[in-house]
Amino acid sequence: MKSIETKTLPLLPLLLLLLLGGSAGAFLGGCSFLRPHDDPTRFYVLTGPPALTARLPDGEFKQLRMGLKPVEVAAYLRTKSIVVRTGTNEIQLAEFDRWAEPLSQGIGRVIMEDLRSARNVASVTLNSHGGNALDYEVALQILACEGVRGEHGTSAIRFAASWEIRAVGTNALAPKLGGFTAGAGPWGGKDYGQLAERLSEALAAASIALAADLPREATLPPQATPPARP
């Protein structure tokens, strides 16, 4: 009677075959990590108010050629993320809620649009650097532009700005200083679209205050032509 020999595969190659087979099955059956995911990032812009013409005092004014220097924002606001203050000395940067443009440019755009509609403004030059073509130039600093999450679930907005209005020319007078601080308007604390809207409203109020600070030089009525001598 012949004996039957049985051959066994080496242990290591057998384990490798099992591991490769299991990995291939998981790859072909799942592939979940290759599936596309929706980007949760949302982008927001600031918007301007209706025309300021009806909000200024009545009367005829000299049409001023205005320049708006590059807007300066506080260093902590120079980020794409919307800033939320969570304490006196603590802020959070929203992970998926961002400004669609640099905050300084968005604010400059809105202020320019607002000033152009003022009754005593003929034109506004954005990012100006002086020049004989201007009557006055505005330097605007943004001190705060953020949401605030307080205790007990209360949330609000925080907006503050200061400005300097300087006459352009060799005989320029001392600059006129001004500013605006918005009231703590309500905010739900989670809806960043609502926060952008509330900050836009605060910027609109700042635009009105800035327009009211501009020189309002009344235009003189035309001189009557004396009657011709006979």
Buried (B, 14 or more C-beta within 10 A) or exposed (E): EEEEEEEEEEEEEEEEEEEEEEEEEEEEEEEEEEEEEEEEEBBBEBBBBEEBEEBBEEEEBBBBBBBBBEBBBBEEBEBBBBBBBEEEEEBBEBEEBBBEBBBBBBBBBBBBBBBBBBBBBEBBBBEBEEEEEBBBBBBBBBBBBBBBBEEEEEBBBBBBBBBBBBBBEEEEEEBBEBBBBBEBBEBEBEBBEBBBBBBBBBBBBBBBBBBBBBBBEEEEEEEEEEEEEE
